[in-house]
Amino acid sequence: MAGNNGSTPTKEAKTPKVTKTKEAKPQVVVGGTLHHVWDKQPARLHVKVERNSKGYNWEIAYESESLDEVLARIQEADARIRQAFVEPVSQ
């Protein structure tokens, strides 16, 4: 190996490359090192309602940085689900 002192040739650092994963969480690759970039995520509400032989069951999940906002949104969702599925509908 003439002209090679046994070291591996190095590549010049390129401009950081931003990619997105399945969860849409951006990643930045700088000089061959992967860096995860965590930014403030939007608040998310997830409601699952299941009907069974005794009525309905539901799960409510809300993601936010504010506990007051979490409690308020979950209470609101629970009240609306109870009104729609538990309380008798008056005609």
Secondary structure, DSSP 8 states (H G I E B T S, - for coil): -TT--S----------EEEE-TT--EEEEETTEEEE-------EEEEEEEEETTEEEEEEEEE-S-HHHHHHHHHHHHHHHHHHHTS----
